[in-house]
């Protein structure tokens, strides 16, 4: 007989399996919260890049002047700490980009316009070297514009350190079908030779590699000069 006071039972699920829809909904909600947190952390890390980049560029500029051993040691400590912080930020952003399902910081960038703005700003930081901007090719590239701007600054600082005093620097932005390039050329003195550099060439190479690119250093003997060239894949925004 049917007991009218008994509680109704849940209808059986097909094949006797439990209903997983509530668990799946909870999982989706948790994943959405995690992705939102990852995006917030990525934005925070991204915002920290600009002031940190300015600090590191400032230490590079100070290092070019006459310093006693103690002052140079302090600057080395500041730059070392800044480099470590930059690595942590880059790692945090890379992790966030991998977890945020496409909410990446890379986006279409008008390379020539970005470099032109950088050159205008850097001209005030390097009054001893006139900066010229050359453009080659057309179209956008896929990149993080803040990291590119910081890279242009570091390339110009390195070129200024090895350049003939009072000489001009040529900054080039190059857009090719499959790649884009940033190049900075500095005239150098003949006695500069093969081994002279501003002390930051290896750090610059690591920075370019961390952004997925490759750094080439081209030396000329007639006339004497050195050109730093950073190359990157243009990405899906080509066109």
SVG drawing of the C-alpha trace seen along z (x, -y; Angstrom):
<svg xmlns="http://www.w3.org/2000/svg" viewBox="-2 -68 93 70">
<polyline fill="none" stroke="black" stroke-width="0.4" points="0.0,0.0 1.0,-3.6 1.9,-5.6 0.6,-9.1 2.8,-10.5 6.0,-9.2 8.3,-11.8 8.3,-11.7 11.4,-10.2 13.6,-11.8 13.0,-10.3 15.8,-8.0 18.3,-9.3 19.0,-7.3 21.0,-4.1 20.9,-4.8 23.6,-7.6 23.5,-10.6 22.6,-14.0 25.9,-15.8 24.3,-19.1 24.6,-20.9 28.2,-19.9 29.0,-21.0 27.3,-24.3 29.4,-24.8 32.6,-23.9 31.8,-26.4 31.1,-29.1 34.4,-28.4 36.3,-28.5 34.7,-31.8 35.9,-33.2 39.4,-31.9 39.6,-33.4 38.3,-36.8 41.0,-36.7 43.7,-35.8 42.6,-38.8 42.8,-41.1 46.3,-39.9 47.4,-40.3 46.2,-43.9 48.0,-44.6 51.2,-43.1 50.8,-44.9 50.4,-48.3 53.5,-47.6 55.6,-47.3 55.8,-51.0 57.1,-52.4 59.5,-49.5 60.7,-50.0 61.3,-53.7 63.4,-52.8 65.5,-50.4 66.1,-52.8 67.1,-55.4 69.7,-53.1 71.1,-52.5 71.4,-56.2 73.0,-56.9 75.5,-54.1 76.8,-55.9 78.2,-58.7 81.2,-58.9 80.5,-56.9 82.6,-55.8 82.7,-52.1 80.1,-52.4 77.7,-54.3 78.1,-51.7 77.5,-48.9 74.2,-50.6 73.1,-50.9 73.9,-47.3 71.8,-46.2 68.9,-48.4 69.1,-47.0 69.4,-43.4 66.3,-43.8 64.5,-45.4 65.4,-42.7 64.2,-40.0 60.9,-41.9 60.6,-42.2 61.0,-38.4 58.4,-37.7 55.9,-40.1 56.6,-38.5 56.0,-35.1 52.8,-36.2 51.5,-37.7 52.5,-34.6 50.6,-32.4 47.6,-34.6 47.5,-34.6 47.6,-30.8 44.8,-30.5 42.5,-33.3 41.3,-31.6 42.4,-34.1 42.1,-37.3 45.7,-38.0 47.5,-41.3 48.7,-40.9 46.6,-42.9 47.0,-44.6 49.6,-47.4 50.3,-50.1 54.1,-49.6 55.2,-52.8 53.0,-55.0 54.1,-53.4 57.8,-53.7 57.3,-57.4 55.8,-58.2 58.7,-56.4 61.3,-58.3 59.6,-61.6 59.8,-60.8 63.3,-59.4 64.7,-62.4 64.3,-64.3 66.1,-61.7 69.1,-61.6 69.8,-65.3 73.3,-64.4 72.1,-62.2 69.6,-63.3 67.1,-60.6 65.8,-59.8 62.9,-57.4 62.8,-55.4 59.7,-53.4 59.5,-50.4 56.5,-48.4 52.8,-48.8 50.3,-47.1 49.7,-46.1 51.5,-43.5 50.3,-41.4 52.2,-42.4 52.0,-43.9 52.5,-47.7 53.9,-48.5 56.6,-45.8 57.5,-47.0 57.8,-50.6 60.1,-49.5 62.2,-47.5 62.7,-50.5 63.8,-52.5 66.3,-49.9 67.7,-49.5 68.1,-53.3 69.9,-53.4 72.3,-50.6 73.0,-52.3 73.6,-55.6 76.2,-54.0 78.3,-52.8 77.7,-55.7 80.2,-58.3 79.6,-61.3 77.3,-63.8 76.3,-61.4 72.7,-60.7 70.9,-57.5 68.6,-55.9 65.6,-54.0 63.7,-51.9 60.4,-50.1 60.0,-47.5 56.9,-45.5 57.3,-42.5 54.8,-39.9 55.7,-37.3 57.8,-39.3 58.3,-42.8 61.6,-44.3 62.9,-47.1 66.3,-48.3 68.6,-51.0 71.8,-52.1 74.7,-53.9 77.8,-55.3 80.9,-54.2 84.5,-55.1 87.0,-52.9 88.7,-52.0 85.4,-50.7 86.3,-47.3 84.4,-44.1 84.3,-43.8 83.0,-47.2 79.4,-47.5 77.4,-49.4 77.4,-46.5 73.8,-45.7 73.8,-43.7 73.4,-40.4 70.5,-41.7 68.9,-43.1 69.2,-39.7 67.4,-38.1 64.7,-40.7 64.0,-40.1 64.0,-36.4 61.5,-36.6 59.2,-38.4 59.5,-35.6 61.9,-37.4 65.5,-37.3 68.2,-39.9 70.9,-40.4 73.9,-42.7 75.4,-43.8 78.8,-45.5 80.0,-47.7 83.7,-48.8 83.3,-51.3 81.9,-53.6 82.1,-52.2 78.8,-51.5 76.6,-49.0 73.0,-48.0 70.8,-46.3 67.9,-44.4 65.1,-42.7 62.9,-40.4 59.5,-39.0 56.8,-36.9 54.1,-39.3 51.2,-37.3 47.6,-36.8 46.9,-40.5 49.0,-40.8 47.4,-42.7"/>
</svg>
